[in-house]
């Protein structure tokens, strides 16, 4: 069946359950793109026309139910001999699994679940549908805590013949009502009886009736009493036990009149004014189907009737003697004085009553004990409550009951017995003390994604507003938790606790410096100052047109690229010129623009190392020689450009072949203009005196 496309619409994914009559599969509704549950009738029922007819009719009736606590019926169909019902798919667990895992449940949780079941039953009964198979297996609890009742109407479709064939009732006999066990017509109150058993099981972890066979269990439903829930679990409030006792009466008349009435009782049973109510009592004191021991009746029917009519006692036959018989004279005298004996009897009785009353009053006077008002200690701490009671001469009944109580702090009394009453000094008062709200254990979330941590905490009932986040650089992956408060394994109240997480932003980064053109030693020092790692064994040394020891490239981080501390960087360093490179020196004689006046000379050059490289600047006031060294490769031409007083003056060039051929060239000259006659004379005079000096500045 898995992988089959049922009805051309429902693709069967996997089997998720099954019972005596049907198998349940998870499927995907291709048309509406959603997951559904598909219940498929077992093969042994496909030829039972009456069963199929009722099956379809009841499924259609259940489909008419629309309630948040009822599993919705989407579709009913048939494909060949396969009869199926399509219903809502609930992601979660059934109540039986929850009971097996952690029963007994807290009273608050059990009542909350029972309220939702009862609400669903009230809706179904209002629509004239009786479930008849209420049990934990048919109660689904979604991940959001929503209770869903399933299998509405299916149990009703079982005929007398199919019950005996399949034995499907065996799994449910523990939840049968007495009238169901008898096989008589069942009604709404049968569902309430079954709900009472489910509530009993949630609170005690036990079933009320167990036996070696289904028949023995059914007989116990009819004839035997069960242990009171509080006898099994003393933490159950009396008001909750009263709900169970009333729902599980064997006589339907003594049960709740309707699901609505039971729902109202469930909704109020945990209110403070009801928790300590007295145990419920029923008229007659016993249930109608319980086994009774009747006294034996002796004598004839006539004797019994006569005794009933006259109020006289029946004597055992054969006990009369001759002395007990009357003659005629005795009869006459008795009639004359018959008033004497009753008068004596009445008088004696009155005297005895007076004497007993007088004696009782006397004895009670000997033991007369002072009465005191019981103080109201609710909302006080346990220590304060004990002191208040002891100050009144009262004692605390042991053991004190400690239970989780929502909204009541740990160690605070939330209920007591005999409140607002007068009792004898020395009387004991039972206290009910809160062990605090439900606490959860803090997990170790280190290394987990922050978003997953938030989802986990909100699933426990934590408000997202109570979760704070701070980002911090670290070696951990970005977005993961590196620190938490509270610490792992500590306990917290999901309703009030606050949480703080430090989340990794990843490693801290900064811009990569530009190392090209720097000397190897300086580049390494700069990298180490920024926390970067340079392995000298990995430095690449190769020829280049840069000076030897100059960094020519860096890897894998380009200048300005983001890099983090501890990252490794590889340098490429020049080992000198390539073998085919040539060096050449330009010798250039430059004069000032005007002889005797100062001129600023700026020189640039282009060679194998680049274009328009600044050689430097120099101020001159007479003719001077300049040497400019260039490097050529086979594909380049070296050029030197002269600028004087910020004006372009001349350019000189040499090709690779010219330099390689070794052709001698005379120095290049950049002449200036002649100085005026008076200035020239002054210059000669100055030079003759030896007082003038040349002021030059080189920026190379």
Secondary structure, DSSP 8 states (H G I E B T S, - for coil): -TT-EETTTEEEEEEEEE-SSEEEEEEEETTTTEEEEEEEE-GGGTT-HHHHHHHHHHHHHHHT---TTB--EEEEEEETTEEEEEEE---EEEHHHHHHHH-S--HHHHHHHHHHHHHHHHHHHHTT-------GGGEEEETTS-EEE--TTTGGG--HHHHHHH-GGGGGGGG--HHHHHT----HHHHHHHHHHHHHHHHHSS-S---SSHHHHHHHHHH-----HHHH-TTS-HHHHHHHHHHT-SSGGGS-SSHHHHHHHHHHTTSHHHHT------TTSS-TTS--------S-HHHHHHHHHH------TT---GGGS--HHHHHHHHHTHHHHHHHHHHHHHHHHHHHHHHHHHHHHHT---EEE----TTSBHHHHHHHHHHTT-EEEEEEEEE--TTS-TTBEEEESSTT-EEETT-EEEEEEE--S-EEE----TTSBHHHHHHHHHHTT--GGGEEEEEE--SS-TTBEEEEES-TT-EEETTT--EEEEEE--S-EEE----TTSBHHHHHHHHHHTT-EE-GGG-EEE--SS-TTBEEEEES--TT-EEETT-EEEEEEE-S--TT-EEEEEEEEE--SBTTS-EEEEEEEEETTEEEEEEEEEEESS-EEEEEEEEE-TT-EEEEEEEETTEEEEEEEEEHHHHHHT-----EEE--B---HHHHHHHHHHHHHT----------
